[in-house]
Amino acid sequence: MKSASELAIPQTLAEAVRPDTTALIVYDMQVGILRQLRHGNDVLARVLKLLDLARAAGVRVFFMRHMSLPKKLAGVFQLRQMMFWQGKTSPDEVHPWFLRDSEGFALAAELGVRDDEAILDKITMSAFEGTPLAIALRDCGVKSFVICGIATEIGIEPTVRHGADLGFIPVVVEDACGAGEAEAGERALAGMRFIGDAMICSVADLAAAWG
């Protein structure tokens, strides 16, 4: 651990993910998202292993869910995004995929969310935009966050960038993150490595750090 101006600056993964000053963010592990990925079950298995490690270490856990607004409340951006993702040329043809309480909106049951863990809903890609996540982390004295889930290029990367701008140290568990498109996911990871704001690790690395 390096120090400057009486501040401790983590240099290793173990220093960055101390259970008392880190949190695990499980990003959008929802039924309707997992079933879109051919490798969804593999990602879920690794997320479950990571979740077991975090719980055993006493790490705080936050689950994110992507939520669609009803079409009457969806604005220009959301309608345009739905048109692109659903391959439609008219807003009249799109249907919100993740309406609250719809089947696809639910988190995978295997996650077994506990009473001392939080579920936060969002309509954005960054987990920090429009949610109380940053407030909750700071109120708990959290200095870093470990992130896993789906999808690397769509939501993980924006959350990492946003979190770094807010002063947190992001830790990306690359083998517990799934990509909607493999090459796009690799580009996102390469970009995060190049910028250097985030630490990139594996489930096994965290098992050692928290062991």
Backbone bond lengths (Angstrom), bond angles and torsions (degrees), N, CA, C in turn:
res aa  C-N    CA-C-N  psi(-1)  N-CA   C-N-CA  omega(-1)  CA-C   N-CA-C  phi
1 M - - - 1.465 - - 1.525 108.97 -
2 K 1.316 117.94 121.76 1.450 122.59 175.50 1.526 109.25 -87.38
3 S 1.334 116.77 162.28 1.453 120.08 178.12 1.516 110.26 -138.20
4 A 1.338 115.64 148.89 1.459 122.56 176.68 1.516 107.28 -154.54
5 S 1.346 116.03 131.49 1.466 120.82 -179.67 1.524 111.08 51.00
6 E 1.325 115.72 40.82 1.468 123.38 179.09 1.530 113.13 66.06
7 L 1.328 117.64 18.17 1.466 122.34 176.35 1.520 109.38 -105.20
8 A 1.328 116.39 134.75 1.465 121.22 176.47 1.517 108.93 -86.97
9 I 1.320 117.03 125.39 1.468 122.60 -176.18 1.524 108.65 -112.87
10 P 1.338 118.03 108.96 1.469 120.56 -178.01 1.522 112.06 -61.03
11 Q 1.315 115.34 137.25 1.461 120.91 176.70 1.515 111.55 -113.21
12 T 1.307 117.29 -27.68 1.457 121.41 -178.07 1.517 109.77 -112.18
13 L 1.330 115.52 164.15 1.457 120.08 177.87 1.524 110.69 -61.05
14 A 1.325 117.29 -44.60 1.462 120.55 -178.44 1.519 111.45 -59.62
15 E 1.317 116.87 -38.11 1.469 120.21 177.81 1.520 111.39 -67.77
16 A 1.333 117.05 -34.89 1.463 120.85 -176.04 1.516 113.14 -77.63
17 V 1.336 117.40 -26.76 1.467 119.80 -173.03 1.526 112.20 -112.74
18 R 1.301 117.25 34.64 1.463 119.88 173.89 1.531 108.98 -54.24
19 P 1.320 118.34 130.41 1.466 120.20 -174.85 1.522 115.03 -56.38
20 D 1.339 117.69 -28.01 1.459 119.19 -178.24 1.525 113.14 -81.44
21 T 1.335 117.76 -13.74 1.466 119.63 -177.52 1.527 113.02 -127.23
22 T 1.323 116.95 16.93 1.463 119.51 176.23 1.522 109.34 -130.17
23 A 1.337 115.80 165.91 1.467 122.31 176.03 1.522 108.06 -140.08
24 L 1.320 115.32 154.22 1.460 121.00 175.14 1.525 108.62 -101.62
25 I 1.335 115.88 127.60 1.460 121.82 174.76 1.522 107.67 -108.71
26 V 1.319 116.25 116.73 1.466 122.16 177.64 1.525 106.50 -99.89
27 Y 1.337 115.71 110.84 1.458 121.93 -167.28 1.526 112.45 -95.71
28 D 1.328 116.43 115.16 1.473 124.62 166.43 1.530 115.13 51.76
29 M 1.327 116.11 43.72 1.475 119.31 176.50 1.536 108.19 -85.33
30 Q 1.323 114.52 66.89 1.454 122.47 -174.35 1.526 111.33 -102.20
31 V 1.317 114.78 153.34 1.461 120.84 -178.02 1.527 111.03 -54.99
32 G 1.327 117.03 -47.12 1.457 121.34 -175.78 1.512 114.30 -70.86
33 I 1.336 117.16 -18.55 1.465 121.19 176.90 1.518 110.21 -91.07
34 L 1.322 116.77 -43.69 1.464 120.03 -179.53 1.522 112.08 -59.46
35 R 1.322 117.41 -37.76 1.462 118.89 -176.30 1.526 112.98 -75.38
36 Q 1.331 117.21 -7.13 1.458 120.56 175.54 1.530 112.02 -85.34
37 L 1.334 116.84 -14.80 1.460 121.38 -176.10 1.524 110.76 -104.93
38 R 1.315 116.67 130.49 1.460 120.44 177.23 1.518 111.74 -62.14
39 H 1.332 116.26 -31.85 1.460 120.66 -178.49 1.525 111.13 -100.92
40 G 1.321 118.30 20.89 1.452 121.63 -177.41 1.519 114.14 -57.00
41 N 1.329 117.12 -41.69 1.465 120.44 -179.32 1.521 111.93 -66.35
42 D 1.338 117.16 -34.37 1.465 120.25 177.64 1.525 110.90 -66.59
43 V 1.336 115.73 -43.13 1.463 119.63 178.30 1.522 109.91 -63.00
44 L 1.325 116.85 -43.73 1.457 121.00 179.84 1.528 110.84 -58.86
45 A 1.313 117.19 -42.43 1.470 120.60 -179.55 1.526 111.12 -60.97
46 R 1.333 117.22 -41.95 1.458 120.02 -179.15 1.529 111.35 -72.80
47 V 1.338 116.95 -35.50 1.463 120.33 175.92 1.524 109.93 -63.59
48 L 1.325 117.20 -40.92 1.459 120.58 178.94 1.537 111.30 -63.40
49 K 1.325 117.05 -38.58 1.463 120.26 177.06 1.525 110.34 -64.64
50 L 1.340 116.18 -43.10 1.459 120.44 178.74 1.527 110.87 -64.35
51 L 1.318 115.69 -39.85 1.462 120.60 179.48 1.528 110.58 -62.90
52 D 1.325 117.16 -40.81 1.458 120.74 176.59 1.533 111.05 -60.62
53 L 1.323 115.72 -42.41 1.470 119.86 179.61 1.524 111.00 -63.70
54 A 1.327 116.25 -44.40 1.461 120.50 -178.48 1.529 111.01 -64.42
55 R 1.320 116.09 -44.43 1.470 119.56 179.72 1.524 111.20 -63.23
56 A 1.327 117.28 -41.84 1.458 120.67 179.78 1.520 111.55 -63.89
57 A 1.347 116.30 -31.73 1.465 120.98 -179.22 1.521 112.77 -85.78
58 G 1.328 117.13 -6.77 1.461 120.07 -179.15 1.510 114.30 79.93
59 V 1.330 116.68 23.41 1.469 121.42 179.68 1.533 109.43 -78.21
60 R 1.318 116.82 139.24 1.462 121.52 175.97 1.529 109.96 -67.09
61 V 1.342 117.00 142.79 1.467 120.90 -174.35 1.527 110.24 -127.02
62 F 1.328 115.34 131.16 1.461 123.04 175.61 1.528 108.89 -124.30
63 F 1.317 116.80 131.28 1.457 122.48 175.43 1.536 108.43 -105.42
64 M 1.322 116.08 134.83 1.462 121.21 175.94 1.528 109.05 -104.93
65 R 1.341 115.21 146.87 1.468 120.90 173.99 1.518 108.74 -132.46
66 H 1.340 115.69 135.18 1.463 119.76 174.60 1.524 109.12 -85.19
67 M 1.320 115.59 131.63 1.458 120.85 -175.85 1.526 110.10 -123.32
68 S 1.333 116.31 133.15 1.462 121.60 172.73 1.523 109.12 -89.98
69 L 1.312 115.90 144.55 1.455 120.38 171.38 1.527 109.25 -89.29
70 P 1.323 118.35 153.52 1.466 119.67 172.56 1.527 110.19 -56.34
71 K 1.318 116.80 150.19 1.465 120.20 -174.63 1.526 112.45 -55.41
72 K 1.329 117.43 -34.38 1.461 120.20 179.87 1.525 111.75 -63.08
73 L 1.337 116.86 -26.90 1.464 121.74 -178.44 1.525 112.94 -101.25
74 A 1.320 117.48 -8.72 1.471 121.08 179.09 1.528 108.96 -75.46
75 G 1.319 115.71 127.46 1.454 120.23 -178.99 1.512 112.64 -87.37
76 V 1.319 114.64 -167.23 1.465 121.25 -175.69 1.525 111.19 -58.08
77 F 1.326 116.87 -49.04 1.460 118.87 -177.17 1.519 111.38 -62.82
78 Q 1.345 116.83 -48.25 1.461 118.95 -176.13 1.523 112.04 -64.27
79 L 1.331 117.41 -39.16 1.465 119.49 177.65 1.524 110.83 -66.04
80 R 1.327 116.13 -41.75 1.471 119.41 179.09 1.527 110.53 -63.62
81 Q 1.334 116.15 -40.49 1.462 119.91 178.71 1.527 111.14 -64.20
82 M 1.330 116.75 -42.90 1.466 119.95 178.24 1.524 110.91 -62.20
83 M 1.312 117.42 -40.38 1.459 120.81 179.02 1.523 110.65 -61.42
84 F 1.330 116.52 -43.22 1.467 120.15 -179.25 1.524 110.75 -67.18
85 W 1.335 117.54 -49.41 1.456 121.02 -176.35 1.524 112.46 -67.53
86 Q 1.324 117.31 -30.47 1.460 120.35 -178.25 1.524 112.63 -97.28
87 G 1.337 117.70 1.82 1.449 121.47 176.12 1.516 113.69 65.99
88 K 1.335 116.29 36.97 1.461 121.26 -178.41 1.530 110.24 -111.00
89 T 1.315 115.43 155.20 1.465 120.25 -179.39 1.519 112.70 -105.66
90 S 1.312 117.10 -3.43 1.464 120.86 -179.17 1.525 109.85 -137.80
91 P 1.330 118.64 139.93 1.465 120.42 176.99 1.526 112.56 -63.39
92 D 1.323 117.06 -19.61 1.464 120.15 177.92 1.525 111.86 -68.67
93 E 1.338 116.75 -19.10 1.463 120.56 -174.68 1.523 113.72 -94.85
94 V 1.334 117.82 -8.58 1.461 119.36 -174.92 1.526 111.25 -91.49
95 H 1.346 114.16 157.10 1.454 120.88 178.48 1.527 108.28 -135.09
96 P 1.318 118.91 128.87 1.472 120.92 178.18 1.525 110.21 -60.01
97 W 1.325 115.63 128.06 1.457 120.74 -176.08 1.521 113.16 -83.62
98 F 1.330 117.26 -28.54 1.461 119.93 -169.27 1.528 111.51 -124.39
99 L 1.323 115.69 51.34 1.449 120.05 174.21 1.530 109.69 -65.35
100 R 1.322 116.48 143.89 1.456 120.64 179.36 1.536 110.65 -53.47
101 D 1.323 115.17 135.37 1.463 123.50 177.95 1.525 113.95 72.46
102 S 1.332 118.25 5.22 1.459 119.58 172.60 1.526 108.63 -77.90
103 E 1.329 116.65 162.29 1.467 120.60 -177.81 1.527 111.66 -59.05
104 G 1.328 116.68 -43.89 1.461 120.29 -176.70 1.515 114.06 -69.81
105 F 1.333 117.26 -21.07 1.470 122.26 -178.07 1.526 112.24 -72.55
106 A 1.326 116.91 -27.11 1.467 121.31 -172.75 1.524 111.70 -66.33
107 L 1.328 115.72 146.88 1.456 120.42 170.95 1.525 109.49 -71.32
108 A 1.326 115.98 151.74 1.464 120.41 176.43 1.528 109.42 -56.25
109 A 1.306 116.25 129.34 1.465 120.79 -175.46 1.524 112.31 -59.93
110 E 1.344 116.45 -28.79 1.468 120.55 -177.55 1.529 112.57 -61.86
111 L 1.336 117.15 -22.05 1.467 120.43 -178.21 1.522 111.55 -65.74
112 G 1.312 117.22 -28.79 1.464 120.73 175.17 1.515 113.62 54.54
113 V 1.316 116.55 54.95 1.467 120.84 -176.91 1.530 110.48 -54.54
114 R 1.326 116.13 131.98 1.458 121.77 -175.59 1.531 111.23 -95.84
115 D 1.324 114.91 166.55 1.461 120.50 -177.59 1.521 112.87 -65.16
116 D 1.337 116.93 -25.43 1.462 119.42 -179.54 1.528 112.09 -97.94
117 E 1.328 116.82 19.42 1.466 123.09 175.87 1.527 109.20 -120.28
118 A 1.328 116.26 153.18 1.466 120.58 -174.35 1.519 111.57 -111.59
119 I 1.338 115.23 147.04 1.465 122.68 171.23 1.519 107.14 -114.99
120 L 1.332 116.53 123.28 1.461 121.84 179.96 1.527 109.27 -117.79
121 D 1.320 116.69 133.04 1.463 121.82 -179.62 1.520 110.24 -100.21
122 K 1.331 115.62 149.82 1.460 121.04 -177.36 1.522 109.74 -147.56
123 I 1.317 116.68 158.68 1.466 121.02 173.04 1.531 110.00 -116.20
124 T 1.329 116.01 9.29 1.462 123.00 -176.57 1.525 109.98 -114.00
125 M 1.319 116.20 175.11 1.458 120.41 175.94 1.524 111.30 -85.46
126 S 1.324 118.60 -41.44 1.455 120.45 175.67 1.517 109.93 -72.75
127 A 1.317 116.01 132.27 1.460 120.74 178.44 1.523 112.04 -67.88
128 F 1.326 117.40 -14.05 1.461 121.15 -177.43 1.526 112.94 -92.30
129 E 1.319 117.52 -22.23 1.465 120.32 -175.40 1.527 110.79 -77.61
130 G 1.329 116.43 120.08 1.457 121.16 175.87 1.513 115.17 73.97
131 T 1.342 117.67 13.56 1.470 121.27 178.01 1.532 108.59 -124.93
132 P 1.338 117.84 164.06 1.469 120.04 177.45 1.527 113.43 -86.19
133 L 1.331 117.94 16.42 1.462 120.67 -174.04 1.525 112.51 -58.29
134 A 1.328 118.00 -50.10 1.470 120.37 -177.36 1.524 110.86 -62.65
135 I 1.324 116.69 -40.14 1.472 120.04 179.05 1.522 109.73 -62.36
136 A 1.335 116.65 -45.80 1.462 120.72 -178.49 1.526 111.10 -63.11
137 L 1.329 117.62 -43.24 1.462 120.61 -179.57 1.527 110.91 -63.06
138 R 1.318 116.49 -46.99 1.462 119.64 -178.64 1.523 111.25 -65.19
139 D 1.332 116.46 -37.91 1.465 119.85 -178.88 1.517 111.20 -64.96
140 C 1.337 116.77 -26.31 1.471 121.72 178.03 1.525 112.55 -91.56
141 G 1.323 117.11 1.93 1.458 120.31 -179.54 1.509 113.79 74.76
142 V 1.329 116.79 22.97 1.464 121.36 -178.94 1.531 110.07 -76.76
143 K 1.328 115.66 136.23 1.468 121.21 -178.95 1.527 112.91 -113.68
144 S 1.318 116.68 -16.47 1.468 120.68 179.84 1.514 108.70 -142.16
145 F 1.327 115.86 162.80 1.463 119.10 173.48 1.525 109.50 -137.91
146 V 1.311 114.43 140.47 1.466 122.77 174.56 1.526 106.02 -97.62
147 I 1.329 117.10 132.30 1.462 119.40 -176.59 1.523 111.08 -126.57
148 C 1.330 114.98 140.15 1.458 122.64 176.93 1.519 107.82 -145.97
149 G 1.328 117.51 168.45 1.457 120.73 176.66 1.509 113.14 124.54
150 I 1.330 114.99 -152.44 1.466 122.07 -173.06 1.521 109.23 -134.81
151 A 1.318 119.33 136.37 1.447 127.80 4.69 1.535 108.93 -119.27
152 T 1.324 115.45 147.02 1.457 120.88 -175.22 1.520 112.29 -53.83
153 E 1.320 116.98 -49.15 1.459 121.17 -172.51 1.523 113.14 -84.39
154 I 1.334 117.45 -14.90 1.464 120.23 -175.20 1.521 112.16 -101.15
155 G 1.330 116.98 -45.27 1.456 119.47 -175.69 1.516 115.72 -122.02
156 I 1.334 117.11 -32.77 1.466 119.70 -178.79 1.524 110.53 -64.90
157 E 1.326 116.75 -49.74 1.464 119.63 -177.64 1.527 112.23 -60.84
158 P 1.344 120.47 -48.87 1.473 119.01 177.72 1.526 113.48 -59.33
159 T 1.326 116.99 -36.18 1.461 120.37 178.70 1.523 111.17 -66.91
160 V 1.327 116.16 -40.62 1.467 121.08 177.84 1.525 110.59 -62.32
161 R 1.326 116.92 -47.20 1.463 120.23 -179.48 1.526 110.92 -63.18
162 H 1.318 116.19 -45.78 1.455 121.18 -178.93 1.529 110.18 -64.64
163 G 1.324 116.53 -44.33 1.458 120.38 179.77 1.522 112.55 -61.07
164 A 1.330 116.37 -40.18 1.461 120.33 177.48 1.528 110.71 -63.69
165 D 1.331 116.73 -40.96 1.463 120.10 177.78 1.522 112.13 -63.60
166 L 1.321 116.53 -26.44 1.466 120.95 178.49 1.531 112.33 -84.95
167 G 1.325 116.57 -3.50 1.456 120.45 175.30 1.515 115.29 98.06
168 F 1.335 117.79 7.73 1.466 121.24 176.28 1.531 109.66 -90.38
169 I 1.322 116.16 155.68 1.465 121.11 172.77 1.521 107.79 -95.00
170 P 1.338 118.48 113.04 1.469 120.26 178.84 1.533 111.05 -81.68
171 V 1.314 115.17 140.72 1.462 121.52 175.79 1.525 107.35 -125.92
172 V 1.324 116.88 112.50 1.463 122.49 -175.43 1.524 109.35 -98.06
173 V 1.328 116.29 122.50 1.469 120.87 178.30 1.523 106.75 -92.86
174 E 1.315 116.48 92.48 1.461 120.27 -166.35 1.524 113.83 -63.45
175 D 1.340 118.22 -33.06 1.463 118.40 -179.32 1.529 112.37 -84.83
176 A 1.331 117.17 -1.65 1.463 121.38 173.20 1.526 110.51 -112.34
177 C 1.331 115.34 21.12 1.464 122.14 174.75 1.527 107.93 -119.98
178 G 1.316 116.81 137.90 1.452 121.00 177.39 1.512 110.56 -111.46
179 A 1.305 115.99 148.27 1.467 121.53 179.28 1.523 109.58 -109.75
180 G 1.318 115.85 143.15 1.453 119.70 173.69 1.512 111.11 -69.22
181 E 1.329 115.37 -32.82 1.467 122.31 178.19 1.522 106.77 -137.17
182 A 1.313 117.67 122.06 1.465 122.60 -168.99 1.522 112.80 -55.99
183 E 1.330 117.73 -48.93 1.463 120.23 -177.49 1.521 111.38 -65.02
184 A 1.329 117.11 -39.26 1.460 120.46 178.06 1.526 110.27 -64.13
185 G 1.332 116.52 -38.42 1.457 120.15 177.43 1.514 112.13 -63.88
186 E 1.337 116.91 -41.59 1.463 120.96 178.29 1.528 110.95 -65.26
187 R 1.336 116.97 -39.49 1.470 119.93 177.12 1.521 110.93 -62.75
188 A 1.328 116.68 -40.90 1.462 120.23 179.42 1.527 110.75 -62.88
189 L 1.331 117.23 -44.30 1.460 120.48 178.29 1.530 111.32 -64.33
190 A 1.328 115.90 -40.68 1.467 119.85 179.06 1.526 110.39 -62.04
191 G 1.324 116.55 -41.38 1.455 120.02 178.52 1.516 112.25 -63.79
192 M 1.333 116.86 -41.41 1.464 119.89 178.82 1.521 111.04 -65.85
193 R 1.332 116.46 -38.55 1.468 119.50 177.23 1.524 110.76 -64.11
194 F 1.323 116.73 -41.45 1.460 120.89 -177.70 1.526 111.12 -64.60
195 I 1.322 116.95 -43.73 1.463 120.25 -177.65 1.519 111.29 -70.29
196 G 1.324 117.29 -38.24 1.455 120.91 172.70 1.511 116.45 86.46
197 D 1.330 118.01 3.62 1.468 119.74 178.55 1.523 111.37 -67.46
198 A 1.327 115.85 -34.24 1.461 120.90 -174.43 1.525 111.37 -103.34
199 M 1.322 114.64 151.97 1.455 121.01 166.55 1.526 107.22 -91.96
200 I 1.315 117.35 137.17 1.460 122.68 179.17 1.521 107.40 -111.53
201 C 1.329 117.06 128.85 1.460 119.41 -176.50 1.519 109.81 -146.68
202 S 1.318 115.91 -176.39 1.467 122.76 178.72 1.531 109.18 -118.48
203 V 1.335 114.79 169.16 1.465 119.42 174.84 1.527 110.24 -58.95
204 A 1.314 117.04 -40.73 1.472 121.14 179.95 1.517 111.12 -62.85
205 D 1.329 117.21 -38.54 1.470 120.63 177.78 1.525 111.04 -60.84
206 L 1.332 115.97 -41.65 1.460 119.23 -179.99 1.525 111.60 -71.84
207 A 1.325 116.49 -33.17 1.452 119.23 175.55 1.533 110.42 -58.95
208 A 1.319 115.83 -40.13 1.457 120.54 178.17 1.533 111.50 -70.12
209 A 1.335 116.03 -41.40 1.471 120.24 -178.42 1.513 111.98 -66.58
210 W 1.327 116.40 -38.55 1.461 120.85 -178.64 1.538 112.90 -90.91
211 G 1.322 115.87 -4.86 1.455 118.85 -177.52 1.508 112.45 -76.67
